[in-house]
Amino acid sequence: MIHHDIMAPLMFGGLIVFLLIGYPAAFSLGAVGLFFSVIGIELGFFQPSFLQALPDRVFGILSNDLLLSIPFFTFMGAILEKCGLAEDLLEGIGQLFGPVRGGLAYAVIIVGAVLGAITGTVAASVIAMGLISLPIMLRSGYNPRVATGVIAASGTITQLIPPSLVLIILADQLGKSVGDMYAGAIGPSIIQVLLFCLFIFFLSIFRPQDVPALPKELRPPINWLLIKRILWGVIPSLSLIFLVLGTILMGLATPTEGGAMGTVGALFLAAINQRLQKDLLWQAMTSTMRINAMVIFILIGSTVFGLAFRGVDGDLWIEELLSTLPGGQVGFLIAVNLFVFFLAFFLDYFEIAFIIIPLLAPVATKLGIDLVWFGVLLGANMQTSFMHPPFGFALFYLRGVADSSVKSSDIYWGALPWVGLQLILVAIIIFFPQTVTYFIDQPMQAMSNSLISVDPLKDVIENENTIDSSAEIMRQFKENK
């Protein structure tokens, strides 16, 4: 006989086992949820009618307007990856910074931030910069570990700089405004870029042989032609950034509308660069379809899992486990960030956002932590999922486009210092919450000194975007027991 108190730990452990074995996350979530639902019904932990909320929740996912922005931003990133914008930016800014030690690395960081503010996808940034910059950096005498590390890390800035897909998903899961999440991410994005540039600056002082200046034969004269080339890459980029981010932050457009306008802008840029071809459109649509299908299936699976987990009082188990940690808010934040950091070795950011965030949000609310600040903090932490050796997707993307002369060990070792810089950013956000709240229209207190008495499931229920009958059914069942 299985006791009610161990059902939630068994359910969570079963999910981890399925994921470690290698089953797809969406199907693992759904299977574990349904399996433990049957066990819970047989053992009398909840009634079969408790599951009648499941169709409503699935319909709520499919009719969620906010999630419609994901295919728009994905399609926009896929188009921009092929339209020549990255090439113009990298070559122009790289030649401008060429005479400076580490100039190419600075150019990669800046262009990575600009591409992040346009595309919102890691693959587009890492692949474009890997194809264009890596051969030049290696020919110029850069240490392969530094060259590959800066390219992979600069591509992952995309996950924190709006219009990041991670921030959209976090806003949806936390039940908060995407505009507030974008505004809150501005400060940490700037700090992340400055940390990366500062690291290159110290390398240029203490290990100048690792980041040499561009050789004179590869440096064109700084004249009007070079400036014109830079402007040709910068002006369309800034226009597209305003079209996407400016309209959202100013309240002129929703994230979905901003993504739609960005898609039109990306198609226009591809057209003026004479890259708007049938093959490009087909590849972009195929990539968008795959990512969107993956997101929807993971979200449906996590909904099945979440409903069953809640039925066995898993939410109360998580709340009791985390809210009683020593150190209060700081102890909770340190434990959660360590947990997310190690999960990122095995799960990507979609899976972490859909599985873990709904469990953490009620506890954060009860501890008086602002959810916008909390979402940006976790977004900064989840950047590391792309840089973890040996499973980081950014490293896989770079390995796919790097020359065979570049060793995989160099890519992995080169990623470690940048993971450390990303963790420094996490620490800065924890101890200086104003880095997030400063850029929000009405700054909110991210961490209060006293606990707030609220219903810990309030945000989860409100976030379903549909009438959830499971809570009422469960309440009546427990009263009758």
C-alpha positions in Angstrom: 0.0 0.0 0.0 1.4 3.3 -1.1 1.0 6.1 1.4 -0.4 9.4 0.3 2.6 11.4 1.6 5.1 9.6 -0.7 3.0 9.9 -3.9 4.4 13.3 -4.9 8.1 12.3 -4.4 7.5 9.1 -6.3 5.8 11.0 -9.1 8.6 13.5 -9.4 11.3 10.8 -9.2 9.5 8.8 -11.8 9.6 11.8 -14.2 13.3 12.3 -13.6 14.0 8.6 -14.3 12.1 8.8 -17.6 13.9 11.9 -18.7 17.3 10.4 -17.8 16.6 7.3 -19.8 16.1 9.5 -22.8 12.3 9.5 -23.5 11.0 12.7 -25.1 10.0 15.2 -22.4 6.4 15.8 -23.7 5.5 12.1 -23.7 7.3 11.4 -20.4 5.3 14.1 -18.7 2.0 12.9 -20.1 2.7 9.2 -19.4 3.8 9.8 -15.8 0.9 12.1 -15.2 -1.7 9.6 -16.5 0.0 6.6 -14.8 -0.1 8.3 -11.3 -3.6 9.5 -12.0 -4.7 5.9 -12.3 -2.9 4.9 -9.2 -4.3 7.9 -7.3 -7.8 7.0 -8.3 -7.4 3.3 -7.4 -6.0 4.3 -4.0 -8.7 6.8 -3.4 -6.5 9.9 -3.3 -8.8 11.7 -5.7 -11.9 11.0 -7.8 -11.9 10.3 -11.5 -14.0 13.5 -12.0 -10.9 15.4 -10.9 -9.5 14.9 -14.4 -12.5 16.5 -16.1 -10.5 19.8 -16.0 -7.9 18.3 -18.4 -9.9 19.1 -21.7 -10.4 22.7 -20.5 -6.7 23.1 -19.8 -5.7 21.6 -23.2 -8.1 23.9 -24.9 -6.8 26.8 -22.9 -3.3 26.1 -24.2 -4.3 25.9 -27.8 -6.3 29.1 -27.6 -3.6 31.1 -25.7 -2.9 34.2 -27.7 0.4 34.8 -26.0 1.9 31.6 -27.2 1.1 32.6 -30.8 4.1 35.0 -30.5 6.5 32.0 -30.4 6.1 30.9 -34.0 6.4 34.6 -35.1 9.7 35.2 -33.3 11.0 31.7 -34.4 10.1 32.4 -38.1 11.7 35.9 -37.8 14.9 34.4 -36.4 15.1 31.8 -39.1 14.7 34.4 -41.9 17.3 36.7 -40.4 19.7 33.8 -40.1 19.9 33.6 -43.9 19.2 37.2 -45.0 22.8 38.5 -44.8 22.2 41.0 -41.9 24.6 39.1 -39.5 27.4 39.1 -42.2 27.2 42.9 -42.7 27.2 43.6 -39.0 30.0 41.2 -38.1 32.3 42.1 -41.0 31.8 45.9 -40.6 32.1 46.1 -36.8 34.9 43.5 -36.8 36.9 45.7 -39.2 36.2 48.8 -37.1 37.5 47.2 -33.9 40.3 45.3 -35.8 43.2 47.4 -34.6 42.3 46.8 -30.9 43.5 43.7 -29.0 40.4 41.5 -28.7 38.6 43.7 -31.3 37.1 40.7 -33.1 35.8 39.3 -29.7 34.3 42.7 -28.9 32.6 42.7 -32.3 31.2 39.2 -31.7 29.8 40.3 -28.3 28.2 43.4 -29.7 26.7 41.7 -32.7 25.5 38.8 -30.5 23.6 41.4 -28.4 22.1 43.1 -31.5 21.1 39.8 -33.1 19.6 38.7 -29.8 17.5 41.9 -29.7 16.3 41.0 -33.2 15.9 37.3 -33.5 15.4 35.9 -30.0 16.8 32.5 -31.0 20.2 31.1 -30.0 20.7 28.9 -33.1 20.5 31.9 -35.5 23.1 33.8 -33.6 25.6 31.0 -32.9 25.5 29.6 -36.4 25.9 32.9 -38.1 28.8 34.1 -36.0 30.4 30.7 -36.1 30.4 30.6 -39.9 31.6 34.2 -40.3 33.8 35.0 -37.3 35.5 31.8 -36.2 37.7 31.3 -39.4 38.8 34.9 -39.2 39.6 34.7 -35.5 41.6 31.6 -35.9 43.5 33.0 -38.9 44.3 36.1 -36.8 45.9 34.0 -34.0 43.1 33.8 -31.4 43.3 31.0 -28.9 40.7 28.4 -30.2 39.2 28.2 -26.7 38.7 31.9 -26.5 37.3 32.1 -30.0 34.8 29.3 -29.6 33.8 30.4 -26.1 33.0 34.0 -27.0 31.0 33.0 -30.0 28.9 30.4 -28.0 28.4 32.8 -25.1 27.5 35.7 -27.3 24.9 33.6 -29.0 23.3 32.7 -25.6 22.8 36.4 -24.7 19.8 35.9 -26.9 18.1 34.0 -24.2 18.0 37.1 -21.9 17.8 40.0 -24.3 14.2 40.7 -25.4 12.4 39.4 -27.4 13.7 36.2 -25.9 11.4 33.1 -26.3 12.4 32.2 -22.7 10.9 35.4 -21.4 7.7 34.9 -23.2 7.3 31.4 -21.8 8.3 32.5 -18.3 5.7 35.3 -18.5 3.1 32.8 -19.5 3.9 30.3 -16.8 4.2 33.0 -14.1 1.0 34.8 -15.2 2.8 38.1 -15.7 3.0 40.7 -18.4 5.5 40.0 -21.2 6.1 43.8 -21.4 7.2 43.9 -17.7 9.4 40.8 -18.2 11.0 42.5 -21.2 11.6 45.7 -19.3 13.0 43.9 -16.3 15.5 42.0 -18.6 17.0 45.2 -20.0 19.3 45.8 -17.0 20.7 42.2 -16.7 21.2 42.1 -20.5 23.4 45.2 -20.3 25.3 43.9 -17.4 25.9 40.6 -19.2 27.3 42.3 -22.2 29.6 44.5 -20.0 30.8 41.4 -18.1 31.7 39.7 -21.4 33.5 42.7 -22.6 35.3 43.1 -19.3 36.5 39.5 -19.5 38.0 40.1 -23.0 39.6 43.4 -21.7 41.4 41.5 -18.9 42.5 38.8 -21.4 43.9 41.5 -23.6 46.0 42.7 -20.7 47.1 39.5 -19.0 47.1 37.1 -22.0 47.4 39.4 -25.1 48.6 36.4 -27.2 45.1 34.8 -26.9 43.3 37.9 -28.3 45.6 39.6 -30.9 44.6 42.6 -33.0 43.5 41.9 -36.6 46.6 41.7 -38.9 47.2 44.8 -41.0 46.7 42.9 -44.2 43.2 42.0 -43.1 42.3 45.5 -41.9 40.8 47.8 -44.6 41.3 51.5 -44.2 38.6 53.2 -42.1 36.9 55.3 -44.7 33.4 56.2 -45.9 33.0 52.8 -47.6 33.6 51.0 -44.3 31.2 53.4 -42.4 28.6 52.9 -45.1 28.8 49.2 -44.7 28.5 49.4 -41.0 25.5 51.7 -41.3 23.9 49.3 -43.8 23.9 46.7 -41.1 23.2 48.8 -38.1 20.3 51.0 -39.4 18.0 48.1 -40.5 18.9 46.3 -37.2 17.9 49.3 -35.0 14.7 49.8 -37.1 13.7 46.2 -36.6 14.5 46.4 -32.8 12.2 49.4 -32.5 9.6 47.7 -34.6 9.6 44.6 -32.3 10.7 45.8 -28.9 9.8 49.5 -29.0 6.2 48.9 -29.8 5.8 46.3 -27.1 7.5 48.3 -24.4 5.6 51.4 -25.3 2.4 49.5 -25.1 1.6 50.0 -28.8 1.5 46.3 -29.6 1.1 43.0 -27.9 4.0 40.5 -28.1 2.1 38.6 -30.8 1.6 41.8 -32.8 5.2 42.8 -32.3 6.3 39.3 -33.5 4.1 39.6 -36.6 5.6 43.0 -37.4 9.1 41.7 -36.9 8.4 38.8 -39.2 7.3 41.3 -41.9 10.4 43.3 -41.3 12.6 40.2 -41.6 11.0 39.3 -44.9 11.6 42.9 -46.1 15.3 42.8 -45.1 15.7 39.4 -46.8 14.1 40.9 -49.9 16.4 44.0 -50.1 19.4 41.7 -49.6 18.1 39.6 -52.5 17.9 36.5 -50.2 14.1 36.0 -50.2 13.9 32.7 -52.0 11.7 29.7 -52.0 14.3 27.5 -50.2 14.8 30.1 -47.5 11.1 30.3 -46.8 10.7 26.6 -46.8 13.5 26.1 -44.3 12.2 28.9 -42.1 8.7 27.5 -42.0 9.9 23.9 -41.4 12.0 25.1 -38.4 9.1 27.1 -37.0 6.7 24.2 -37.3 9.1 21.9 -35.5 9.8 24.3 -32.6 6.1 25.3 -32.2 5.0 21.6 -32.2 7.6 20.8 -29.6 6.5 23.7 -27.4 2.8 22.8 -27.6 3.3 19.1 -26.9 5.6 19.8 -23.9 3.1 22.2 -22.6 0.2 19.7 -22.9 2.3 17.0 -21.3 3.3 19.3 -18.4 -0.4 20.2 -17.9 -1.3 16.5 -17.6 1.6 16.0 -15.2 0.7 19.2 -13.2 -2.9 18.2 -12.8 -2.0 14.7 -11.4 0.8 16.2 -9.3 -1.6 18.7 -7.8 -4.2 15.9 -7.2 -1.7 14.0 -4.9 -0.9 17.3 -3.1 2.5 17.6 -4.8 2.2 21.4 -4.8 1.9 21.4 -1.0 4.9 19.0 -0.7 7.0 21.4 -2.9 5.8 24.4 -0.9 6.6 22.8 2.5 10.0 21.6 1.2 11.1 24.9 -0.1 9.5 27.4 2.2 11.1 25.8 5.3 14.7 26.1 3.9 17.1 28.0 6.2 17.9 31.5 5.2 14.4 32.5 4.2 14.2 34.2 0.8 18.0 34.1 0.2 18.1 30.4 1.1 15.2 29.6 -1.2 16.8 31.6 -4.1 20.2 29.9 -3.7 18.6 26.4 -3.5 16.4 27.0 -6.5 19.1 28.5 -8.7 21.4 25.6 -7.8 18.6 23.2 -8.7 17.9 24.9 -12.0 21.6 25.1 -12.8 22.1 21.3 -12.4 18.8 20.5 -14.2 20.1 22.5 -17.2 22.8 19.8 -17.7 20.0 17.4 -18.8 16.9 19.5 -19.7 16.6 22.4 -22.1 15.0 25.7 -21.2 11.5 24.8 -22.6 11.4 21.7 -20.4 12.6 23.6 -17.3 10.1 26.4 -17.8 7.1 24.1 -18.3 7.9 21.5 -15.6 9.7 23.4 -12.8 8.4 27.0 -12.9 4.8 26.2 -12.1 6.0 24.4 -9.0 8.3 27.2 -7.8 6.0 30.2 -8.5 3.5 29.6 -5.7 6.4 29.3 -3.1 8.1 32.4 -4.4 4.8 34.3 -4.1 4.3 33.1 -0.5 7.8 34.2 0.4 7.0 37.7 -1.0 9.3 37.5 -4.0 8.2 39.6 -7.0 7.5 37.1 -9.9 8.8 39.4 -12.7 12.1 39.7 -10.9 12.0 36.0 -10.2 11.3 35.2 -13.8 14.2 37.3 -15.1 16.5 35.7 -12.5 15.6 32.2 -13.7 15.9 33.3 -17.3 19.5 34.4 -16.6 20.2 31.1 -14.9 18.7 29.1 -17.8 21.2 30.7 -20.2 23.7 28.3 -18.8 21.7 25.3 -20.3 23.1 26.3 -23.7 26.7 26.4 -22.4 27.0 23.4 -20.2 29.6 20.9 -21.5 28.9 18.5 -23.0 25.2 18.9 -23.5 24.9 22.6 -24.3 23.0 23.3 -27.5 25.2 26.3 -28.3 28.2 24.0 -28.2 26.5 21.6 -30.6 25.6 24.3 -33.0 29.2 25.6 -32.9 30.6 22.1 -33.4 28.4 21.7 -36.4 29.8 24.8 -38.2 33.4 24.8 -36.9 36.3 23.5 -39.0 37.5 20.0 -38.2 40.8 21.5 -37.0 38.9 22.9 -34.0 38.9 20.2 -31.3 35.7 19.5 -29.4 37.7 19.7 -26.2 38.6 23.3 -27.0 34.9 24.1 -27.4 34.0 22.5 -24.1 36.9 24.0 -22.1 36.4 27.4 -23.8 32.8 27.4 -22.6 33.6 27.1 -18.8 34.8 30.7 -18.1 31.6 32.1 -19.8 29.4 29.8 -17.7 31.1 31.4 -14.7 30.3 34.9 -16.0 26.7 33.9 -16.4 26.6 32.7 -12.8 28.1 36.0 -11.7 25.2 37.7 -13.4 22.8 35.5 -11.4 24.5 36.5 -8.2 24.3 40.2 -9.1 20.5 39.9 -9.8 20.0 38.2 -6.4 21.9 40.8 -4.4 21.0 43.8 -6.4 17.3 43.4 -7.4 17.1 47.0 -8.7 19.0 45.8 -11.8 15.7 44.3 -12.8 13.1 46.6 -11.2 14.7 49.9 -12.3 13.6 49.5 -15.9 10.0 48.6 -15.1 7.5 51.5 -15.4 6.5 51.3 -11.7 9.4 49.6 -9.9 8.3 46.8 -7.7 9.9 45.6 -4.5 11.5 42.3 -5.6 12.2 41.0 -2.1 10.3 42.0 1.0 11.3 41.5 4.6 8.1 39.8 5.7 6.1 37.0 4.3 2.9 37.7 2.4 -0.2 35.7 3.3 -1.7 34.6 0.0 -3.1 31.4 -1.5 0.0 29.7 -2.9 -2.0 28.3 -5.9 -3.5 31.6 -6.9 -1.1 32.4 -9.7 -1.1 28.9 -11.0 -4.9 28.9 -11.3 -5.1 32.3 -12.8 -2.4 31.3 -15.3 -4.5 28.6 -16.9 -6.5 31.1 -18.9 -9.6 28.9 -18.5 -12.0 27.8 -15.9 -10.3 25.1 -13.8 -12.9 22.8 -12.2 -10.2 20.6 -10.6 -9.7 22.8 -7.6 -13.4 22.8 -6.7 -13.7 19.0 -7.2 -10.7 18.4 -5.1 -12.0 20.6 -2.3 -15.3 18.9 -2.2 -13.7 15.5 -2.2 -11.4 16.3 0.7 -14.4 17.7 2.7 -16.2 14.4 2.1 -13.3 12.2 3.2 
